[in-house]
Amino acid sequence: MYATECKEWCCYPRKFSDKMQEQVVQTLREKQWTPEQIVERFRLKGIPIVGKTTLSTFHHEDKPSRETFTN
């Protein structure tokens, strides 16, 4: 069953859109979840999301300025 779900999930191309970034930033601010938690929660709810590596990269790119997540 897991292999089938994985194949189905891989068929949908996902780009880290502005809307997706807004949802991630909002979740990071409000709930202070890790990228792994965000990805799993979005997948359980059926919300398109990029992988945890992409989210981790996005999260760490902003850390020097700390603008996006602390406002």
C-alpha positions in Angstrom: 0.0 0.0 0.0 2.7 2.5 0.9 4.5 1.9 -2.5 1.3 2.7 -4.3 0.7 5.9 -2.3 4.3 6.9 -3.0 3.9 6.4 -6.7 0.7 8.4 -6.7 2.2 11.2 -4.7 5.2 11.4 -7.1 3.0 11.9 -10.1 2.0 15.4 -9.1 4.7 18.0 -9.7 5.0 20.4 -6.8 6.7 23.8 -6.9 7.2 25.9 -3.8 4.6 28.6 -4.7 4.0 31.8 -3.0 0.8 30.5 -1.5 2.6 27.4 -0.2 5.4 29.7 1.3 2.7 31.8 3.1 1.1 28.7 4.6 4.5 27.4 5.8 5.6 30.7 7.3 2.2 31.0 9.0 2.5 27.5 10.5 6.1 28.1 11.6 5.1 31.4 13.3 1.9 30.1 15.0 2.8 26.5 15.9 6.6 26.6 15.6 6.7 23.2 14.0 9.7 21.6 12.3 9.7 21.2 8.5 9.1 17.5 9.0 6.0 18.1 11.1 4.7 20.6 8.5 5.2 18.2 5.6 3.5 15.3 7.3 0.5 17.4 8.5 0.0 18.9 5.1 0.2 15.4 3.5 -2.3 14.0 5.9 -4.7 16.8 5.1 -4.2 16.4 1.4 -2.6 19.8 0.9 0.1 19.9 -1.8 3.5 20.5 -0.2 7.1 20.2 -1.2 9.5 17.8 0.6 11.0 18.4 4.0 14.4 19.1 2.4 13.0 22.0 0.5 11.3 23.3 3.6 14.5 23.0 5.6 16.5 24.8 3.0 13.9 27.6 2.9 13.9 27.8 6.7 17.7 28.0 7.0 18.1 30.5 4.2 16.2 33.0 6.2 17.9 32.5 9.5 20.7 35.1 9.1 18.2 37.9 8.6 15.4 36.4 10.8 12.9 38.6 9.1 10.3 36.2 7.8 9.7 34.1 10.9 10.0 36.6 13.7 7.5 39.3 12.5 
